[in-house]
Amino acid sequence: MEFKVVDVKEDILIENNKRADLLRRNLKERGVYMINVMASPGAGKTTLLVNIINKIKKEFNIGVMEADIDGDVDAYRIHQETGVRTIQIHTSGACHLTAQMVSDAIDAFNVNGLNLLFLENVGNLVCPAEFDTGSNINMMLLSVPEGDDKPLKYPLMFEVSKIAVITKIDTKEIFDFNTERCRKNIHMRNKDAKVFEVDALNDIGVDELISYLRNVIKEGLER
């Protein structure tokens, strides 16, 4: 009897990466720059996005795609607090987004007139890191309550993210969190990662992050 062993995961990722590259080219042709935002549930993705968007929405035509297993709480909040165009993506139980799912959402969303698209991925430090969404850059958030050892436990997330944002820094006195140790752990996984520290609720450190994002976005749009 003949049989064949197939590495399904590798095959899925290869097809996903092809779709992601195609989506990136398509967005470039349409003049849209996409930022994929990843983090654990409760790390502060939506709060930080609201802060950022309200500060740069006069400079860019922004759209937001919110992904969750269910519910539209975050999409509703983004729209109510920023006024920018927003769509909710329900993954129906999936713990991540694939490039095909993002492409389908973009077709439904209609990005005409936009030049900046934020994609808030499903709250998870594992699966979202494995799938290229077709974004131009990955930005991951690590909240102080999660601990400074997360780069050691979830290496791929930090390896694929050019931007690492340490959030909720106002809680450092409450939790056993060493910022320098965290930075060292991040750079152990990705020596080129840009690390920022923010308290989005009290608007601390956000302007520094925005300054970097502004340059990255403009450079990406001009290519």
GUZASE-449301 format. One record per residue (C-alpha): residue number from 1; residue in one letter; x, y, z. Coordinates in steps of 0.02 Angstrom, whole numbers. Example, Ala and Ser with C-alpha at 12.3 -4.5 7.8 and 13.67 -1.06 7.14 Angstrom:
% residues 2
ROVO,1,a,615,-225,390
ROVO,2,s,684,-53,357
END
This chain:
% residues 223
ROVO,1,m,0,0,0
ROVO,2,e,67,170,-47
ROVO,3,f,41,322,62
ROVO,4,k,97,502,67
ROVO,5,v,129,615,216
ROVO,6,v,70,794,191
ROVO,7,d,126,937,302
ROVO,8,v,-43,1024,306
ROVO,9,k,10,1174,411
ROVO,10,e,156,1215,297
ROVO,11,d,43,1199,144
ROVO,12,i,-87,1314,222
ROVO,13,l,44,1445,266
ROVO,14,i,118,1441,91
ROVO,15,e,-51,1474,13
ROVO,16,n,-88,1608,142
ROVO,17,n,76,1697,106
ROVO,18,k,39,1698,-80
ROVO,19,r,-131,1775,-45
ROVO,20,a,-52,1902,74
ROVO,21,d,75,1958,-56
ROVO,22,l,-64,1979,-183
ROVO,23,l,-166,2081,-60
ROVO,24,r,-16,2192,-19
ROVO,25,r,10,2229,-203
ROVO,26,n,-174,2265,-225
ROVO,27,l,-177,2387,-78
ROVO,28,k,-19,2472,-142
ROVO,29,e,-101,2500,-311
ROVO,30,r,-249,2578,-221
ROVO,31,g,-136,2689,-114
ROVO,32,v,-181,2607,52
ROVO,33,y,-58,2570,194
ROVO,34,m,-114,2435,317
ROVO,35,i,-57,2411,497
ROVO,36,n,-95,2245,582
ROVO,37,v,-118,2268,770
ROVO,38,m,-97,2112,878
ROVO,39,a,-103,2079,1065
ROVO,40,s,-181,1975,1202
ROVO,41,p,-361,2011,1250
ROVO,42,g,-367,2163,1364
ROVO,43,a,-195,2230,1318
ROVO,44,g,-271,2395,1263
ROVO,45,k,-277,2383,1073
ROVO,46,t,-440,2478,1051
ROVO,47,t,-399,2611,1180
ROVO,48,l,-232,2647,1097
ROVO,49,l,-310,2650,923
ROVO,50,v,-441,2777,978
ROVO,51,n,-303,2890,1045
ROVO,52,i,-195,2873,890
ROVO,53,i,-336,2893,765
ROVO,54,n,-405,3051,846
ROVO,55,k,-232,3130,834
ROVO,56,i,-196,3088,652
ROVO,57,k,-367,3079,567
ROVO,58,k,-343,3252,492
ROVO,59,e,-182,3192,408
ROVO,60,f,-244,3025,341
ROVO,61,n,-406,2952,276
ROVO,62,i,-425,2809,400
ROVO,63,g,-525,2649,404
ROVO,64,v,-528,2518,542
ROVO,65,m,-565,2332,530
ROVO,66,e,-603,2251,698
ROVO,67,a,-587,2062,713
ROVO,68,d,-668,1961,852
ROVO,69,i,-737,1788,873
ROVO,70,d,-906,1871,902
ROVO,71,g,-981,2038,953
ROVO,72,d,-959,2213,885
ROVO,73,v,-910,2305,1045
ROVO,74,d,-741,2366,982
ROVO,75,a,-801,2417,810
ROVO,76,y,-944,2515,887
ROVO,77,r,-825,2601,1008
ROVO,78,i,-700,2648,872
ROVO,79,h,-838,2723,765
ROVO,80,q,-921,2815,909
ROVO,81,e,-760,2888,980
ROVO,82,t,-667,2930,818
ROVO,83,g,-798,2944,682
ROVO,84,v,-691,2850,556
ROVO,85,r,-759,2715,442
ROVO,86,t,-763,2548,534
ROVO,87,i,-810,2368,497
ROVO,88,q,-825,2217,611
ROVO,89,i,-753,2049,556
ROVO,90,h,-829,1898,643
ROVO,91,t,-712,1749,634
ROVO,92,s,-845,1623,689
ROVO,93,g,-732,1543,817
ROVO,94,a,-565,1560,726
ROVO,95,c,-425,1625,836
ROVO,96,h,-340,1725,697
ROVO,97,l,-363,1808,529
ROVO,98,t,-299,1737,366
ROVO,99,a,-253,1840,214
ROVO,100,q,-407,1776,126
ROVO,101,m,-520,1830,269
ROVO,102,v,-441,2003,267
ROVO,103,s,-458,2014,78
ROVO,104,d,-642,1968,88
ROVO,105,a,-670,2097,224
ROVO,106,i,-583,2232,122
ROVO,107,d,-694,2192,-27
ROVO,108,a,-848,2210,84
ROVO,109,f,-779,2365,169
ROVO,110,n,-734,2460,10
ROVO,111,v,-572,2552,47
ROVO,112,n,-596,2679,-92
ROVO,113,g,-547,2850,-27
ROVO,114,l,-442,2780,115
ROVO,115,n,-253,2783,126
ROVO,116,l,-228,2709,300
ROVO,117,l,-308,2550,364
ROVO,118,f,-292,2484,542
ROVO,119,l,-327,2299,564
ROVO,120,e,-359,2250,746
ROVO,121,n,-328,2063,747
ROVO,122,v,-407,1935,863
ROVO,123,g,-341,1945,1042
ROVO,124,n,-210,1808,1045
ROVO,125,l,-20,1799,1055
ROVO,126,v,-5,1635,961
ROVO,127,c,-107,1606,802
ROVO,128,p,-113,1784,731
ROVO,129,a,77,1787,726
ROVO,130,e,80,1635,610
ROVO,131,f,-29,1709,472
ROVO,132,d,27,1852,360
ROVO,133,t,-126,1963,340
ROVO,134,g,-60,2063,193
ROVO,135,s,-19,2210,305
ROVO,136,n,128,2326,276
ROVO,137,i,185,2316,456
ROVO,138,n,142,2223,616
ROVO,139,m,122,2316,780
ROVO,140,m,103,2211,937
ROVO,141,l,52,2268,1112
ROVO,142,l,113,2194,1276
ROVO,143,s,28,2259,1432
ROVO,144,v,120,2275,1597
ROVO,145,p,0,2157,1690
ROVO,146,e,49,2016,1569
ROVO,147,g,229,2015,1629
ROVO,148,d,398,2056,1553
ROVO,149,d,433,1874,1509
ROVO,150,k,307,1861,1367
ROVO,151,p,438,1879,1228
ROVO,152,l,519,1721,1297
ROVO,153,k,354,1625,1297
ROVO,154,y,281,1686,1132
ROVO,155,p,434,1714,1022
ROVO,156,l,352,1718,851
ROVO,157,m,239,1864,894
ROVO,158,f,390,1971,934
ROVO,159,e,490,1906,787
ROVO,160,v,359,1960,659
ROVO,161,s,318,2128,738
ROVO,162,k,424,2277,691
ROVO,163,i,339,2383,825
ROVO,164,a,318,2325,1005
ROVO,165,v,215,2436,1119
ROVO,166,i,220,2411,1307
ROVO,167,t,50,2470,1368
ROVO,168,k,-27,2516,1537
ROVO,169,i,140,2580,1603
ROVO,170,d,43,2671,1740
ROVO,171,t,24,2501,1825
ROVO,172,k,210,2460,1839
ROVO,173,e,211,2498,2025
ROVO,174,i,74,2369,2053
ROVO,175,f,147,2227,1952
ROVO,176,d,318,2146,1953
ROVO,177,f,370,2215,1784
ROVO,178,n,548,2264,1737
ROVO,179,t,548,2376,1583
ROVO,180,e,731,2353,1541
ROVO,181,r,716,2166,1557
ROVO,182,c,564,2169,1444
ROVO,183,r,657,2272,1313
ROVO,184,k,803,2151,1322
ROVO,185,n,685,2003,1298
ROVO,186,i,601,2088,1149
ROVO,187,h,766,2125,1065
ROVO,188,m,823,1947,1098
ROVO,189,r,682,1895,980
ROVO,190,n,694,2043,861
ROVO,191,k,846,2155,872
ROVO,192,d,768,2281,752
ROVO,193,a,602,2301,843
ROVO,194,k,554,2477,891
ROVO,195,v,494,2478,1072
ROVO,196,f,378,2609,1144
ROVO,197,e,301,2631,1316
ROVO,198,v,127,2706,1329
ROVO,199,d,-17,2741,1445
ROVO,200,a,-155,2771,1318
ROVO,201,l,-287,2821,1445
ROVO,202,n,-180,2961,1515
ROVO,203,d,-100,3001,1347
ROVO,204,i,78,2962,1401
ROVO,205,g,204,2908,1270
ROVO,206,v,76,2904,1129
ROVO,207,d,147,3054,1036
ROVO,208,e,317,2970,1022
ROVO,209,l,235,2816,947
ROVO,210,i,132,2923,828
ROVO,211,s,287,3015,770
ROVO,212,y,365,2850,719
ROVO,213,l,205,2786,639
ROVO,214,r,181,2947,542
ROVO,215,n,352,2929,461
ROVO,216,v,327,2744,424
ROVO,217,i,156,2773,346
ROVO,218,k,210,2919,239
ROVO,219,e,364,2826,180
ROVO,220,g,258,2675,138
ROVO,221,l,132,2778,40
ROVO,222,e,267,2864,-60
ROVO,223,r,351,2703,-119
END
